[in-house]
Amino acid sequence: SYTWNGQTYATTGAYTYTTTAANGCDSIVTLHLTINETKYAEESVTACDSYTWNGETYTQSGEYTYTTTAANGCDSIVTLHLIINYTQYAEEVVTACDSYTWNGETYSKSGEYTYTTIASNGCDSIVTLHLTINHTQYAEETVTACDSYAWNGETYTASGEYTYTTTAANGCDSIITLHLTINATKYAEETVTACDAYTWNGETYTESGEYTYTTTVANGCDSIVTLHLTINNSEIGVTEYATICYGETYTWNGQMYAATGEYSVTLTNAAGCDSIATLHLTIMPEAVTTTESVVIGSDELPYTWRGNTYLATGRYTD
């Protein structure tokens, strides 16, 4: 608009004003008026966190104006319709074992990691990962056992490597590897037949049966020996009584004896054991010699003496 001589004009046109000049006549002034209008403009902007516009930085949504001079010399008023959306922040706290895969990346060390994406409001969504990596714990055991070994509820009878997995205090696996050597108990047998008694590993046995002896062999395990024992008994053999005359000898089991006494000989019975025979030998005293002289007539023949019959003169002994 334009105010001229007390009048306000808002449109372009020619306007006159009449007044009295100094000479007393009218003074008519014609106004050729061009009205240029203020220019208005609007901007609608959506920004993240802040927006800088005409040298000013705005951090909140709202309407803001900026006035300048247009080419026509009038104001140019621009209204900014501003929407400020904010970057979204989030945090994750994770404890993992050995490694953790997050948004396509695998991490094997504890630390803080960020991942930026676009939120639904068009701004950044920044997620911070607070990552703690605990590691699987490994341990080994080396064991030598006899015949079998019970370990963590399992019984193993063969040498080898075995693993057992449990949960450690840090929540991760605890993997124990067992290096196992199984040595076997050694078994042996002996079959023995003996007479009367048999001494075996410090023990004396007098009866048939099965007996075992356990010792430790070089591999540290038992060595179990089973004795199959047969005990046969010696026999008291036949007792013989014999009487011979003085000066004679008595042959018994291949030996000649000439004196009174008890003699024994050890033989082998059917079981292979001793059979002891005893000889009780009596030697009669030396013979007594007597002489008889008999004279008879021939008419008295035959002559009987001590059960024998004689027909002629002679010397006879009995």
Residue pairs with C-beta under 8 A, 6 or more apart in sequence:
1 8
1 9
1 10
1 35
2 8
2 9
2 10
2 33
2 35
3 9
4 15
4 17
4 31
4 33
5 17
7 15
9 15
9 31
9 33
9 35
10 35
11 33
11 35
12 33
12 34
12 35
13 33
14 30
14 31
14 32
14 33
15 30
15 31
15 33
16 28
16 29
16 30
16 31
17 28
17 29
17 31
18 26
18 27
18 28
18 29
19 26
19 27
19 29
20 26
20 27
21 27
36 70
36 72
36 73
36 74
37 74
38 70
38 74
38 75
38 76
38 77
39 70
39 72
39 74
39 75
39 76
39 77
40 76
40 77
40 78
40 79
41 76
41 77
41 78
41 79
42 78
42 79
42 80
42 81
43 53
43 78
43 79
43 80
43 81
44 81
44 83
45 51
45 53
45 80
45 81
45 82
45 83
46 82
46 83
46 84
46 85
46 122
47 82
47 83
47 84
47 85
48 84
48 85
48 86
48 87
48 121
48 122
48 123
48 124
49 59
49 84
49 85
49 86
49 87
49 123
50 57
50 58
50 59
50 84
51 57
51 58
51 82
51 84
52 58
53 64
53 66
53 80
53 82
54 66
56 64
58 64
58 80
58 82
58 84
59 84
60 84
61 82
61 83
61 84
62 82
63 79
63 80
63 81
63 82
64 79
64 80
64 82
65 77
65 78
65 79
65 80
66 77
66 78
66 80
67 75
67 76
67 77
67 78
68 75
68 76
68 78
69 75
69 76
70 76
85 121
85 122
85 123
86 121
86 123
87 119
87 123
87 124
87 125
87 126
88 119
88 121
88 123
88 124
88 125
88 126
89 125
89 126
89 127
89 128
90 125
90 126
90 127
90 128
91 127
91 128
91 129
91 130
92 102
92 127
92 128
92 129
92 130
93 130
94 100
94 102
94 129
94 130
94 131
94 132
95 131
95 132
95 134
95 171
96 131
96 132
96 133
96 134
97 133
97 134
97 135
97 136
97 170
97 171
97 172
97 173
98 108
98 133
98 134
98 135
98 136
98 172
99 106
99 107
99 108
99 133
100 106
100 107
100 131
100 133
101 107
102 113
102 115
102 129
102 131
103 115
105 113
107 113
107 129
107 131
107 133
108 133
109 133
110 131
110 132
110 133
111 131
112 128
112 129
112 130
112 131
113 128
113 129
113 131
114 126
114 127
114 128
114 129
115 126
115 127
115 129
116 124
116 125
116 126
116 127
117 124
117 125
117 127
118 124
118 125
119 125
134 170
134 171
134 172
135 170
135 172
136 168
136 172
136 173
136 174
136 175
137 168
137 170
137 172
137 173
137 174
137 175
138 174
138 175
138 176
138 177
139 174
139 175
139 176
139 177
140 176
140 177
140 178
140 179
141 176
141 177
141 178
141 179
142 178
142 179
143 149
143 151
143 178
143 179
143 180
143 181
144 180
144 181
144 183
144 220
145 180
145 181
145 182
145 183
146 182
146 183
146 184
146 185
146 219
146 220
146 221
146 222
147 157
147 182
147 183
147 184
147 185
147 221
148 155
148 156
148 157
148 182
149 155
149 156
149 180
149 182
150 156
151 162
151 164
151 178
151 180
152 164
152 176
154 162
156 162
156 178
156 180
156 182
157 182
158 182
159 180
159 181
159 182
160 180
161 177
161 178
161 179
161 180
162 177
162 178
162 180
163 175
163 176
163 177
163 178
164 175
164 176
164 178
165 173
165 174
165 175
165 176
166 173
166 174
166 176
167 173
167 174
168 174
183 219
183 220
183 221
184 221
185 221
185 222
185 223
185 224
186 217
186 221
186 222
186 223
186 224
187 223
187 224
187 225
187 226
188 223
188 224
188 225
188 226
189 225
189 226
189 227
189 228
190 200
190 225
190 226
190 227
190 228
191 227
191 228
192 198
192 200
192 227
192 228
192 229
192 230
193 229
193 230
193 232
193 272
194 229
194 230
194 231
194 232
195 231
195 232
195 233
195 234
195 271
195 272
195 273
195 274
196 206
196 231
196 232
196 233
196 234
196 273
197 204
197 205
197 206
197 231
198 204
198 205
198 229
198 231
199 205
200 211
200 213
200 227
200 229
201 213
201 225
203 211
205 211
205 227
205 229
205 231
206 231
207 231
208 229
208 230
208 231
209 229
210 226
210 227
210 228
210 229
211 226
211 227
211 229
212 224
212 225
212 226
212 227
213 224
213 225
213 227
214 222
214 223
214 224
214 225
215 222
215 223
215 225
216 222
216 223
217 223
232 271
232 272
232 273
233 271
233 273
234 269
234 273
234 274
234 275
234 276
235 269
235 273
235 274
235 275
235 276
236 275
236 276
237 267
237 269
237 275
237 276
237 277
237 278
238 277
238 278
239 277
239 278
239 279
239 280
240 252
240 277
240 278
240 279
240 280
241 279
241 280
241 282
242 250
242 252
242 279
242 280
242 281
242 282
243 281
243 282
243 283
243 284
244 250
244 281
244 282
244 283
244 284
245 283
245 284
245 287
246 283
246 284
246 285
246 286
246 287
247 286
247 287
248 258
248 283
249 256
249 257
249 258
250 256
250 257
250 258
250 279
250 281
251 257
252 263
252 265
252 279
252 281
253 265
253 267
253 277
255 263
255 265
257 263
257 279
257 281
258 283
259 281
259 283
260 281
260 282
260 283
261 281
262 278
262 279
262 280
262 281
263 278
263 279
263 281
264 276
264 277
264 278
264 279
265 276
265 277
265 279
266 274
266 275
266 276
267 274
267 275
267 276
267 277
268 274
268 275
269 275
292 305
294 303
294 305
296 303
301 310
301 311
301 312
302 309
302 310
302 311
303 309
303 310
303 311
304 310
305 316
305 318
306 318
308 316
308 318
310 316
